[in-house]
């Protein structure tokens, strides 16, 4: 359970975290080493510096996220305020997959959270936004979200199929004036040249990886990135890069179709990429590789994120 403040800088971080599927704590990684999570619930819109009785009479906006992967130690600035200050402020990081935004949720007994979970959000707010662990049955939350989770086994955490959810983001804020300082909360689309540098770095790492394994590598671009060949054998690779955690990635229709039709496709994801300098003199380094061999995206793991708009005649 995590409390997120309401000032502009923190809300920019929240928007960026939802876009890049990443969250972090302002504490040393060692303190969370070995910690496991099933879900991460980000709460914003209520002041935590009140007694519990007053807190339970308030309402809050909740961003319900599935936890993805293990916690790791960040190696480069990622969130807007980190980039602005050129330092790592949130070294303990982990992946999140946003599932739903619930507005004006009661923090008291009429809401979907037990008192211990509501109080954990309050205590997080008092303690610099550090996450507070709590164990409870999320059935009321799932019902409010209108989703039906899957259980792989009796002792596994429930997993919500992405196909049942919609894209999650902060409410749209007024656009800043032209002479105002440009915010960085636009997430994956903040700077096309930075995005291009990240993707290029990921492709270069993938090329090196497969060449070391003995493949001849040809860069294609669309509808897949790399073609791998050995005598009598061919594989294809879709490459994705991010400065955040290895969670979900954006795919085009053609990328999905190709991965389903060609028999041997890998998904090669490079996360936590370091980007230094300013456009156009950007440098990239580092990164953590996640490889999904014989990748075939299932319907339940896909979520529509774009609209097709018909121009009025």
Beta strands, then each sheet from edge to edge (+ up, - down):
strand 1: 2-4
strand 2: 22-25
strand 3: 39-44
strand 4: 59-73
strand 5: 92-106
strand 6: 216-219
strand 7: 226-230
strand 8: 233-241
strand 9: 265-271
strand 10: 274-278
strand 11: 281-285
strand 12: 288-292
sheet 1: 1+ 3+ 4- 5+ 2-
sheet 2: 6+ 7- 8+ 9+ 12-
sheet 3: 10+ 11-
end
